[in-house]
Amino acid sequence: MDVKDSTTRHRIRSFVRREGRLTPGQQRAIDSLGPQYLLKTDKSLLDAPKLFNRQAPITLEIGFGDGQSLSCQAKEHPERDFVGIEVHRPGVGRLLQLIEQENLTNVRIFNADAVEVLETKIPDGSLNTVQIFFPDPWHKKRHHKRRIIQSDFVALLARKLEPNGRLHLATDWEDYALHMTEVIDSSGLFMNRQQWGTGNGNRPPTKFEQRGKLKGHGIYDIIYRKSDISLNYSES
């Protein structure tokens, strides 16, 4: 489902439940590695320095899919810590397998909805980077209201990013790229937009990106920095 019950029916969620079956290997990874790498969705704020036992820039990836891109980033940037959010358990299991294979110590995972995690677990001003790669485009016009990149969600992201924090979005739908830039530009909370019609914005490729290319879609990477005005942003 994309929305909650009638008390919050207009609230955007970060996923559509299309979960496949867990493989035995993914289930084993969740059972054996979950206690170490899966984070709880209680109401206590995340203490990243305590969690990773160091002070390092935090990258939050929303909807990491099969985890291949996120694990590559964590391997290539050991100086950074990574927190991934993914609602689909097969993707969580696959990332745990990659963490084990690559012996990664700088990754932790939420198996939950991103909006809930951001609102209840992530301290304001604590994230160096937020990245959302190939979210559901909801390409039919009547479904555009279900897109996660909406004004309220953009304001929430700005609140969680540190001064000059980085927001990196990617999509293979030109219409969604235009929607993203329109929403973010109109918010006044971000600046220094960069956009590519081809290329990948210096990130590892993803499974959804490859699917888009096979369909002949362009790849749009859009990168912003948190603007000065958003440093004083507070939730109304």
C-alpha positions as CSV (number, residue, x, y, z in Angstrom):
1,M,0.0,0.0,0.0
2,D,1.1,3.6,-0.6
3,V,-0.8,5.4,2.1
4,K,-1.8,4.7,5.6
5,D,-5.3,4.4,7.0
6,S,-8.0,7.2,6.8
7,T,-6.3,9.2,9.6
8,T,-3.2,9.8,7.4
9,R,-4.5,8.9,4.0
10,H,-2.7,11.6,2.1
11,R,0.7,10.9,3.6
12,I,3.4,9.7,1.1
13,R,5.2,6.5,1.8
14,S,8.5,5.6,0.3
15,F,7.6,2.2,-1.2
16,V,5.2,0.0,-2.9
17,R,4.9,-3.5,-1.5
18,R,6.0,-5.8,-4.4
19,E,8.1,-8.1,-2.4
20,G,9.4,-11.4,-3.9
21,R,10.3,-14.5,-2.1
22,L,13.4,-14.6,0.1
23,T,16.1,-17.0,-1.1
24,P,17.5,-19.4,1.5
25,G,20.8,-17.4,1.4
26,Q,19.0,-14.1,2.0
27,Q,17.0,-15.6,4.9
28,R,20.2,-17.0,6.4
29,A,21.9,-13.6,6.1
30,I,18.9,-11.9,7.9
31,D,18.9,-14.5,10.6
32,S,22.7,-14.5,11.2
33,L,23.7,-10.9,10.4
34,G,20.5,-9.1,11.2
35,P,21.2,-8.7,14.9
36,Q,24.5,-6.9,14.1
37,Y,23.5,-4.8,11.1
38,L,19.7,-4.2,11.2
39,L,18.6,-1.1,13.2
40,K,15.6,-1.0,15.4
41,T,12.7,1.3,14.5
42,D,12.0,2.4,18.1
43,K,11.6,6.0,19.1
44,S,15.2,6.7,20.2
45,L,17.3,8.8,17.9
46,L,20.2,7.2,16.0
47,D,23.6,7.9,17.6
48,A,25.9,7.3,14.6
49,P,29.2,7.9,16.4
50,K,28.3,5.4,19.0
51,L,26.9,3.0,16.4
52,F,30.0,3.0,14.2
53,N,32.4,3.7,17.0
54,R,33.8,6.8,15.2
55,Q,33.0,10.3,13.9
56,A,32.5,10.1,10.1
57,P,30.3,11.6,7.4
58,I,26.9,9.8,7.2
59,T,25.4,8.9,3.8
60,L,21.7,7.8,3.9
61,E,20.4,5.9,0.9
62,I,16.6,5.6,0.6
63,G,15.5,2.5,-1.3
64,F,18.7,0.7,-1.9
65,G,17.1,-2.1,-3.9
66,D,19.5,-5.1,-4.2
67,G,22.2,-3.3,-2.3
68,Q,24.8,-3.6,-5.0
69,S,25.3,0.1,-5.4
70,L,25.3,0.8,-1.7
71,S,27.8,-1.9,-0.9
72,C,30.1,-0.7,-3.7
73,Q,30.1,2.8,-2.2
74,A,30.8,1.5,1.2
75,K,33.8,-0.5,-0.1
76,E,35.1,2.4,-2.1
77,H,34.7,5.0,0.7
78,P,35.8,3.4,4.0
79,E,36.1,6.9,5.5
80,R,32.3,7.3,5.3
81,D,29.5,5.5,7.1
82,F,26.4,4.4,5.3
83,V,22.8,3.9,6.5
84,G,20.5,2.2,4.0
85,I,16.7,2.1,4.1
86,E,14.8,-0.6,2.2
87,V,11.3,-2.0,2.9
88,H,11.7,-5.2,0.8
89,R,13.3,-8.0,2.8
90,P,14.9,-9.7,-0.3
91,G,16.9,-6.6,-0.9
92,V,17.9,-6.4,2.8
93,G,19.0,-10.0,2.7
94,R,21.0,-9.4,-0.4
95,L,22.8,-6.4,1.1
96,L,23.6,-8.4,4.2
97,Q,25.2,-11.0,2.0
98,L,27.3,-8.4,0.3
99,I,28.3,-6.9,3.7
100,E,29.5,-10.3,4.7
101,Q,31.3,-11.0,1.4
102,E,33.1,-7.7,1.4
103,N,33.7,-7.6,5.2
104,L,32.1,-4.2,5.4
105,T,31.9,-2.5,8.8
106,N,30.6,0.9,7.7
107,V,27.0,-0.1,6.8
108,R,23.8,-0.4,8.8
109,I,20.3,-1.0,7.6
110,F,16.7,-0.1,8.4
111,N,14.1,-2.5,7.1
112,A,11.3,0.1,7.3
113,D,9.5,3.0,5.5
114,A,11.8,5.9,4.9
115,V,9.4,8.6,6.1
116,E,9.0,6.9,9.5
117,V,12.8,6.4,9.9
118,L,13.5,10.1,9.0
119,E,10.9,11.4,11.4
120,T,11.6,9.2,14.4
121,K,15.2,8.0,14.1
122,I,17.4,10.5,12.3
123,P,18.6,13.6,14.3
124,D,18.2,17.0,12.6
125,G,21.4,18.2,10.9
126,S,23.1,14.8,11.2
127,L,23.4,13.6,7.5
128,N,26.1,14.6,5.2
129,T,24.4,13.1,2.1
130,V,21.0,11.7,1.2
131,Q,20.7,9.7,-2.0
132,I,17.5,8.4,-3.7
133,F,18.3,6.4,-6.8
134,F,15.5,5.4,-9.2
135,P,12.4,5.7,-6.9
136,D,9.1,4.5,-8.4
137,P,8.3,7.1,-11.0
138,W,4.5,6.7,-10.9
139,H,4.6,7.8,-14.5
140,K,0.8,7.9,-15.0
141,K,-0.4,11.4,-14.4
142,R,-3.2,10.3,-12.0
143,H,-0.5,8.7,-9.8
144,H,1.9,11.6,-9.6
145,K,0.7,12.4,-6.1
146,R,2.2,9.1,-5.0
147,R,5.7,10.2,-5.9
148,I,8.0,10.4,-2.9
149,I,9.6,13.6,-4.1
150,Q,7.0,16.1,-2.8
151,S,7.3,19.4,-1.0
152,D,6.8,18.0,2.5
153,F,9.3,15.2,2.0
154,V,11.9,17.6,0.5
155,A,11.5,19.9,3.6
156,L,12.0,16.8,5.8
157,L,15.2,15.9,4.0
158,A,16.5,19.5,4.3
159,R,16.0,19.4,8.1
160,K,18.0,16.1,8.4
161,L,20.9,17.3,6.3
162,E,23.9,19.2,7.8
163,P,24.9,22.6,6.5
164,N,25.8,22.4,2.9
165,G,24.6,18.7,2.9
166,R,24.3,16.9,-0.4
167,L,21.1,15.6,-2.0
168,H,21.6,13.2,-4.9
169,L,18.6,11.9,-6.9
170,A,18.6,9.7,-10.0
171,T,15.8,8.6,-12.3
172,D,15.5,7.2,-15.8
173,W,12.2,9.0,-16.4
174,E,12.7,12.5,-17.9
175,D,9.2,13.6,-16.6
176,Y,10.2,12.6,-13.1
177,A,13.5,14.4,-13.4
178,L,11.6,17.6,-14.3
179,H,9.2,17.0,-11.4
180,M,12.0,16.6,-9.0
181,T,13.8,19.8,-10.0
182,E,10.5,21.8,-10.0
183,V,9.6,20.6,-6.5
184,I,13.1,21.1,-5.0
185,D,13.8,24.5,-6.8
186,S,10.4,25.8,-5.5
187,S,11.2,24.8,-2.0
188,G,14.1,27.3,-1.6
189,L,15.9,24.9,0.7
190,F,18.5,23.7,-1.8
191,M,20.9,25.3,-4.2
192,N,23.7,24.6,-6.8
193,R,21.7,22.2,-8.8
194,Q,23.6,20.0,-11.3
195,Q,21.9,17.7,-13.8
196,W,23.1,15.2,-16.3
197,G,21.1,13.8,-19.2
198,T,23.6,10.9,-19.5
199,G,26.2,9.5,-17.1
200,N,25.7,8.6,-13.5
201,G,26.9,11.4,-11.3
202,N,29.9,9.5,-10.0
203,R,28.0,6.6,-8.4
204,P,27.9,2.9,-9.1
205,P,25.2,1.7,-11.5
206,T,22.0,0.1,-10.2
207,K,19.8,-2.7,-11.4
208,F,17.0,-0.3,-12.1
209,E,19.3,1.9,-14.1
210,Q,20.3,-1.0,-16.3
211,R,16.6,-1.8,-16.9
212,G,16.0,1.8,-17.9
213,K,18.9,1.8,-20.3
214,L,17.6,-1.4,-22.0
215,K,14.3,0.4,-22.5
216,G,16.1,3.3,-24.2
217,H,15.6,5.7,-21.3
218,G,18.0,8.5,-20.5
219,I,19.6,8.6,-17.1
220,Y,19.1,11.8,-15.0
221,D,21.3,12.5,-12.0
222,I,20.3,15.6,-10.0
223,I,22.6,16.9,-7.2
224,Y,21.8,19.7,-4.8
225,R,23.4,21.3,-1.8
226,K,21.4,22.4,1.2
227,S,21.0,26.2,0.9
228,D,21.8,28.8,3.6
229,I,18.1,29.6,4.1
230,S,17.4,26.0,5.1
231,L,19.9,26.2,7.9
232,N,17.2,28.1,9.9
233,Y,14.4,25.8,8.7
234,S,12.1,24.5,11.4
235,E,9.0,22.3,11.0
236,S,5.8,24.3,11.1
